[in-house]
Structure formats: structure tokens, C-alpha cells
């Protein structure tokens, strides 16, 4: 409970201070001692890592939600893509994690592990689509999954740097073109 309150305070401060915070500010905002903040997170870097992990937990809950596998792969994954973009456009921490903080050591380290998980899940998803006859059976699902997840990450980082941010539907259409090409979908 107190750790969650400290993290919520840290997120508010990151958003209010354009990505900057100090442990003393976080403790004051959360109405706890500085020592307690250090007790839970060890350091400012540890706190930032926990914030980034919490963001990716929320993101993964949307991206990896169960969707009936009997629905046509393309229809299902297009819906998943739009849900993912809508989440990123609505979560207050997304512009911070995929924008200002995208190249920080904390984000890069956490993202490496999270990207590998996403690639493994995408590979299984693509193999499932292939086994159901929805996707080109001659593609390499590992390469397609890596290409899709890497390209999506870079597109999101770029979109958050743009002023104004691209329309969610337009971004989804452009990313869908990339995804459908990577998995060998003809214009279905």
C-alpha cells in the first residue's frame, strides 16, 4: 500500500516536472519519510525502474489480453493494434516512457527484457495464425515477430516526439500495413 502510494506520487512528480524528480520530493508528495522511499526502492534509479515496470505491466495487460483465436488473425490483430495505440495515447506515463525517458539507462534495460518477452509472444501468435491458415506459411515467424515489435516501438517513440501527435487511426493504418506485410497477409 505505501509502496504503491510512493510510486503514484513519483509518477505525478515526473509528469509535473517534465521527467525530473528527487526522492525527497517523492517522499513529501507521498507523505512518507525519505528513508521509507529508499527502503522500498533502494535508489532513485530503482524507483524509476519500478515506475517503468508498472507502465509495461499496464501496457502488456492490454496488448496480451486474450482474444478468441478462432477470430480471423488479421481482424483480431488489427483490433489488438488499435487497443494498444489507444492505451498508449491515454496512459499519462506513455509520453514520458516512450518520449523523454526512452533512451535512459532504466528504460533501455527494462525494455530489453520486455521486448524479448513481446517477441516470444508475437512469435507464438504468428505461428498460431500460420497453423490456422490465416498467414503465409513460408515466413519465418521469429523474424516477423522481431521486425514487428521493433518497428512498433520505434514508431511509438517517434509518434510521441511529434507535435502534434499523429492521429491514432492513421498510426494504426500505417502500422497495420507494416504488420500485414511482415506476416505475408495479402490485402485481406
Residue pairs with C-beta under 8 A, 6 or more apart in sequence:
2 30
2 32
2 36
2 40
3 40
3 41
5 30
5 31
5 32
6 26
6 27
6 30
6 32
6 36
6 37
6 40
6 41
6 47
7 47
7 50
7 51
7 54
8 30
9 26
9 29
9 30
10 21
10 26
10 29
10 30
10 47
10 48
10 51
11 51
11 92
11 93
12 29
13 20
13 21
13 25
13 26
13 29
14 20
14 21
14 51
14 93
14 96
15 92
15 93
15 96
17 25
18 100
19 96
19 100
19 101
21 44
22 44
23 34
23 37
23 38
23 43
23 44
23 47
24 34
26 37
26 47
27 33
27 34
27 36
27 37
30 37
37 47
41 47
41 50
45 105
45 106
48 101
48 104
48 106
49 106
49 109
49 110
51 93
52 97
52 101
52 106
52 107
52 110
53 110
55 91
55 93
55 94
55 97
56 97
56 110
56 114
58 87
58 91
59 84
59 87
59 88
59 91
59 94
60 114
60 117
60 118
62 83
62 84
62 87
63 80
63 83
63 84
63 87
63 118
64 121
65 80
65 83
67 76
67 79
67 80
68 76
69 76
69 128
69 132
72 134
72 188
73 128
73 129
73 132
73 134
73 135
73 183
73 185
74 134
74 180
74 185
74 188
77 125
77 129
77 179
78 172
78 176
81 172
81 175
81 176
81 179
82 168
82 169
82 172
84 152
85 168
85 171
85 172
85 175
86 168
87 94
88 94
88 98
88 156
89 165
89 168
94 156
94 160
95 160
97 107
98 153
98 156
98 157
98 160
99 157
99 160
99 161
101 107
102 157
102 160
111 153
115 149
115 150
115 153
118 149
119 142
119 145
119 146
119 149
120 145
122 144
122 145
122 148
122 149
123 141
123 142
123 144
123 145
125 145
126 135
126 139
126 141
126 144
126 145
126 183
127 141
129 135
129 183
130 136
130 137
130 139
130 141
134 185
135 183
135 184
135 185
136 183
136 184
136 185
138 184
139 182
139 183
139 184
144 182
144 183
147 182
148 178
148 179
148 182
148 183
151 175
151 178
151 182
152 175
155 171
155 174
155 175
155 178
159 165
159 166
159 171
179 185
180 187
180 188
